[in-house]
């Protein structure tokens, strides 16, 4: 006998209080406890967010939504809310993420719109946001040895090897903290950018931003252009990176940064993120039973290997990975 979905029953009752004829169907789930349902009533649709209060706090989502909308970023309008139950009703951005539309013909247009929107995001109000400080950067990177090396691959670094890892993490954290600090979406990639058709507010919708922080200017840029779900050649990425640098300087977000310095910022920031994501994808599989994220490990590992090998201070990490045979265990891109 199937288990009753009590949360869905409660959500349905809440929606039917104001829209008794509405139909509800699954829209998506993400890497947290949140679920999303598409609500249809008299030909119009919206999205219901189910965020169990014992696991998820909707308050940051509501706060960040307003900050982004105030900055002329197209985050979804919140149509109705019940924080005691953990229910929100949101503007519907449809079912077409960037990932489904990106190709060689569309990339310049789509990324152009995403980079324009990112400039607005970085100018949003940062008052009271958590800081992307050394403690947070380090905690994130330590997910890699804990979940990717030990839990997923059964590799336990020796004390000396762990010292090498920690030293490299210190190098990365120090480098990225030297960057100008701005509003950071923190998950700005092709699955969280929605393609909108004929929308008066613009052609791009932004979602999944509730973990926003005050952090390095290249964080979201690296998430977008060194995306764990789609890969572009470095010679294609470089003009986008430097074009964004010019936009950021014109917007007053930073001043007269040499191109080589900005590329290095971008590299180190992406390296921090991808080291973290190796751990997160492994954790999603082993702790949360979401094995599909393992499919994205090879590209994430490729970014780590490629960028860490580029700089002498981070190259010892690649030597360790090669000694452990990790590329052959995970697969090569």
Secondary structure, 3 states (H helix, E strand, C coil): CCCCCHHHHHHHHHHHHHCCCCEEEEEEECCCCCEEEEEEECCEEEEEEECCCCCCCCHHHHHHHHHHHHCCCCECCEEEEECCCCEEEEECCCCCEHHHHCCCCCHHHHHHHHHHHHHHHHCCCCCCCCECCHHHHHHHHHHHHHHHHHHHHCCCCCHHHHHHHHHHHHHHHHHHHCCCEEEECCCCCCCCEEECCCCCCCCEEECCCCCCEEEECCHHHHHHHCCCCCCCCHHHHHHHHHHHHHHHHHCCCCCCCCHHHHHHHHHHHHHHHHHHHHHHHHHHHHCCCCHHHHHHHHHHHHHHHHHHCCCHHHHHHHHHHHHCCHHHHHCCC
